[in-house]
Structures are given as structure tokens and as C-alpha cells.
Amino acid sequence: MLPSIKQRLGPDRLVAAGTIGTAVSLAAFGLARNPATALAAGLVAGISWIAVLATLSVSAQVALPEWVRGRGLALNMTVMFGAMTLGSAFWGKAAGLFGLSIALIAAATGVAAMIPLTWRWKLRTGEGVDLTPSLHWPAPVLTREIEHDRGPVLVTVEYRIDPKNRGTFLAALQDVGRERRRDGAYAWAIFEDASASGRFVETFFVESWLEHLRQHERVTNADRVLQEAVARLVVNAEPKVSHLIAAAPGESVPSRQGEP
């Protein structure tokens, strides 16, 4: 039944309907005085549980790019079952203090109240986003081989824009910043040259050189669209990218094979 119901209602309304079904079944359990009522409540609870769990699981898969899908789904399940564990302890204590019927009716009220409170957060918002790897970042230009565990790495990107596009440029770069952080960057920032109008430098750190190489593989076609929006505002030349690696005192610098 789920596919046809989902087609008519959509994922958000289906989850809302399943949540209402859960609230109804909890209230029915609290008020039940005969097996027939409890059996009907159990049927409604089972249908609601399957509908909500299946919809949320699919929505999580759709929202995650391929490179992080396994870890994202694992985190999703950890939070879900962790919340169930804590909720079981809480409502068990409430039932012990106030009685089973009161606890069940209170839980039903809380579940129903969550629908309007969470309605602004929609499911499947990333369904139309192309999360396949774009691999459009050029390979870094190096003068020597760099060990994969070297780090942290400071990446800088220099932009030259027309000053009249400053607001549009900064707004577009904020979207790029979220993409950088999602793919492993931290301490992302954008700086403006006080002595040269229209010159901006984007900076962010990555934990290691290997992690930065992985960033090249994680960039999606959706990310490329964001970066192209920024590139259209750049004048004269392509943004200048630099890679700076933390240096330790006394560290030797190996040369490429065949170089002095």
C-alpha cells in the first residue's frame, strides 16, 4: 500500500499521517479496557511505524552523497535507536510515577504536538540535486611529493571581482563555504583586501593532505553549479589557488627523483 499512498500524499504528509496514527494508537492503548481495542491500536501503530520508518530511511538515502552515504545512514540509525532507548527510560519512569494510562496519553499529546512544530523542515529537499561526483577540480601543482599524513593543509583561493558585485559575490561564496565544510574543511573564512578594492581571499583548513585529495573526489555536480555561480563574477582571470602545509622545525624537504 505504501507506494500508492506516498504518491498521493507525498513524503511529508505521509510522515504526518503516520505520526497522527502513532498518537491515536498511544491514546487508544491508554484508554483500552478490552483486548479488541488494544488489538486495533496495535494494528494502527504497526502501519504507522512502517510508513514513517520507510519514508525517513529513503529520505536520508536521497539526501546523502555517495561518498558519505554509509556513514550518514549509520549516524541516522544511531540517533534513531538512541532516542528510542532514552525515550523508553523516560516514559517508563513516567509510567511508574503517574500510571501507565496517563503516560501513554501524555506521549500521544507530545507526538501530535510535534507535527506543527516540525512542519517547516521538509523531506526529500535534495531529491532533485545531482550528487554524483563531478571530478572537475584540477590536480594540485606540486614541486615535490607530499606525504598523505602531512597537515594541516591551508587552502587559499584568491578572487578578483567588480566591486559593484560585492554583495552577490559574498552571498554566492557562502553557499560554496557550506559545501567546503561538508566535504571536510574547517575554519572556513573569506577576507577582503583593505588596499585593493575587489580582491578577496577565501581560506579553509583541511586535516591532512590525504583529506584534501579526498575533497577532490567528493565534489558533486551540484557543487560545481555553486562554484560556477561564483566564477561568473570573477574578472580578468581564474581564481588563484594555493596549498600551504604546516611545516615543522628541523624537517627535511625531500626532492623529486632526479632533482638536485
N, C-alpha and C positions, 0 to 999 in steps of 0.2 A: 504493500500500500504506500510505502514511503515515497517512491519516485513520483507518483501521480499527485500525492498531497503536496510535495515540495514544489512541483511545477505550478500548482495553483496558488500556493501561499507564498513561496519564496523562503529562503533560509531564516530570515529574521522573524517572520510571522510564524513559521513552523516551530522555532525555538520558544517563542512566546506562548504558542498554544500548548506545547509540551510542559512549559513552566506552569501554566494555569492548570493543566491536568495533574501535575505533581501537587500543587496547592490543594486542589479538590480532593485528591486521594488522601493526603495527610489529614485534612479536616474530617473526611469520612472515617478514617481509622480512629481519630479521636472521639468521634461520636458513635461509632459502631457498637451495637449491643447484641448483634447476632452474626453468625458466620456468613450469611449471604451478603450483608453489607460489606464485611471485611474482604470477601472474595471479589466483589465488584470493584472495591477500592484498589485491591492488588492488581487487577487487570488494567485499570486506568494507569496506575503507577508504572507498570511494566511497559505499556505502549509509550507513555511519556518519556521514560528513561531511554528507550531505544531511539526514539525520534530525536531527542536532544543530543545524546551522545554521538550518534552517527553524523548529525549535522555539524556539530562542533569539530569533530575529528576531520571531516572533509574540509571544512573552512580553514583549519590550521594547516593542512597539507597544501592547499591552494595559496595561502599567504606566504609560504616559505620558499626561498630559492633552493635549488637542488643541492648546493654545497653545504647547506646548514639544515636541511630538512630532517635528517635523522636526529640531530641534537635538539632541534626545535620541538619535534614531536615528543621526544623523551622528557623535555622540560615541561611541556604541556601536560603530559600524563602524571609527572611527579607532583605538579601543583594540584591537579585534579584529585588524585588519591590522597595527597597530604591534607587537602581541605576536607575531604570526606572523613579522614581519621580524626582531625581536630573537631570537626562538627559532631562526629559520633560521641566524643568525650563530653563536649559541651552540652548536647541535648540529652545525653544520658544523665548528666549531673542535674540538669533542669528537671527531668522527669522524676528523679529521686527527691528533689526538693519540693516540687509543686504538683506532682502527679502526672501520669502518662498522658491523659486526655488534654490537660492544659498545655503541656509541652508540644504535643502534636498540632494543636490549633494555633499556638504561637508560631510554630515553624511554618505552618501554612500561610499565616498572615505575612511573615517575613518574606517568603518566596514570592507571593503575589505583589508585595511592595517593590521588589527588585525590578519588575518589568518596566514601569515608567522611569525608574531611576537609572536604568542602564540602556534605555531605548536609543540614545544618541550614538552609541557605539554599534556600528553595523558590521555584519559578517560579509565575507566574500568581497571586501573592498579592493582586494588585489587580484581579483579573478581575471580582469582584462589586461593585467600588466604582464609584459613579456619578461620573464625572469630567466630566460636561457642565457648562458654566458656569451658575451659579445667578443671578448678577447681583442678589443680594439686598442688597449693601451700598448704603446711601443715598449720593447725591452729596454731596460736602463742601459745607458752607455757607461762602461766601466773601464778603468785603466789597469785593473788587476782583479784577480779572483777574490771574492768575499766569502768568508765562512758563513754558513747558514745561521749559526747561533750568535753572530755578532749583533749587537744592538745596545740601546735602542736606536732606531733609524728616524732621523728628522727629514721629512719631505717638504720642500718648499715649491710653490708654483707662483710665478710672477706674471701678473696681468697688466696690460696697458689698455685703458678704455677711454672713451669720450666722457669727460666729466659730467655732461648732461644726462648720461645714462647711469649715474651712480646708484640711484635707488633701485632701478630694475636689476642692475648687476648684483647688488648685495642680496636682494631677495632671491634671485636665482642661485646664488652661491650658497645660501643657507640650505637649499634642497640638496646641493652637492655635498655639503658638510654632513648632513644626516646619512647620506649614502656612504661617505668615508668611514664614519663611526660604526655603521652597521657592518662594514667589511673588515673591521679590526683596528681602525685608527683610534687614537685618544688624544686629548688636549688639542682638539682642532680649533683653529682661530684664523681670523683674517685681519691683516694690518694694512693701514693706509699711509702712504708716504707723505709726510708733512711738507716736504720741499719740492715734490713733483706731483702736480695735480693729475689724477687719473691713473696713478701707479698703485697697485695693490699686491700684497704678498699673502698667499694662503699657506698656512703651516699646519702640519699634524705629525704626531709621533706614531711609530709602529714598534711593537715589542722587539722584533728581530728582523734580520734581512730575509729569512725564510718566510716570515709572516707577510712581509711586503710583497714577495714574489707570489704568495697566495692571493694577495689583493688583486693582482693582475688577472688571476683566473676566476675571481669571484664577481667581477664587474659584469652586470647584465645589460641586455638591450634597453631595458627601462632606464638604467643608469646612464647609458650613452645619450639618451634623449635629454636628460637633465644637463649633462656636460656640453652637449651641442648648443643648448639654450644659452649657456654662459659663453661659449666660444663665439657665438654670433655677435656678442657685444665687445669682443676684443678687437683692437685696431692694430694695423701695421704687421704684426707677426703672431705666430703661435705662442701660447703661454710657455714660459721658460721653466722647466722642471729641474730641480736639483735634489740630490740624495746625500745627506750628511750622516755619518755613522759615528757614534760615540767612540772616542779614542782614549786608550788607557796609557798612562805614563810608562815609558820604557818598552812599549810594544814595538816589535819589529814589523816592517812592512814588506811582505813577500812580493816579488816581482813575477810577471808572467814569464812563462818558459821562453827562453831565447832573448829576453831583455836583460840589460846590464843591471 
